Amino acid sequence: IAITTAPTKVTYTAGETFDPTGMVVTGTYSDSTTKVIDTYHYEPMTALTTDDTVVTINVEGKTVTQAITVNE
């Protein structure tokens, strides 16, 4: 899987939660076809802290990360 379009928002204030709006996750299959994946899980799903630098996207055991910035 890959993030082919980053989410609209990548800079947060501590206490906010990740917003995947605008993010496009694409899967590439063994026959080289690709498909946009609409159903995925991400972590952390809780309030972000300044220690959070990435969000991990998970699709059926495959993961990719999206860099984020969290300010105080």
C-alpha positions in Angstrom: 0.0 0.0 0.0 1.0 3.6 -0.5 -0.3 7.0 0.3 -0.6 8.5 -3.1 -2.1 11.8 -1.9 -1.2 13.2 1.5 -4.0 14.3 3.8 -5.1 17.9 3.6 -3.9 18.5 7.2 -0.5 17.4 8.4 0.2 20.0 11.1 -1.7 19.7 14.3 -1.9 21.2 17.8 -1.4 18.8 20.7 -4.8 17.4 21.7 -6.2 17.3 18.2 -6.9 14.0 16.5 -5.6 12.9 13.0 -7.9 13.9 10.2 -7.5 11.7 7.1 -9.6 14.0 4.9 -8.0 14.3 1.4 -5.7 11.3 1.9 -5.7 8.7 -0.8 -4.4 5.2 0.0 -3.6 2.9 -3.0 -3.0 -0.8 -3.0 -0.8 -2.5 -5.7 -1.7 -6.1 -6.2 0.4 -9.1 -7.3 -0.8 -8.7 -10.9 0.5 -5.1 -10.9 -3.0 -3.6 -10.8 -3.7 -0.7 -8.4 -6.9 0.3 -6.6 -7.8 3.1 -4.3 -8.5 1.7 -0.8 -11.4 3.3 1.0 -11.3 1.2 4.2 -8.3 1.4 6.4 -7.3 1.8 10.0 -4.9 4.3 11.4 -3.1 4.9 14.7 -3.0 6.8 16.8 -6.7 7.4 16.9 -6.5 9.3 20.2 -5.5 12.8 20.9 -2.1 13.6 19.4 0.9 14.7 21.5 4.1 16.4 20.5 5.8 12.9 20.6 3.7 11.8 17.6 5.6 12.3 14.3 3.8 9.8 12.1 0.4 8.2 11.7 0.5 4.5 10.7 -2.1 3.4 8.1 -3.0 -0.3 8.2 -4.8 -2.3 5.5 -5.1 -6.1 6.1 -1.7 -6.3 7.8 0.1 -4.0 5.3 1.3 -0.7 6.7 2.5 2.7 5.5 3.2 5.9 7.5 2.3 9.5 7.0 4.6 12.1 8.6 2.8 14.7 10.7 3.9 17.6 12.9 2.3 18.2 16.3 2.9 21.6 18.0 2.2 22.5 21.6 
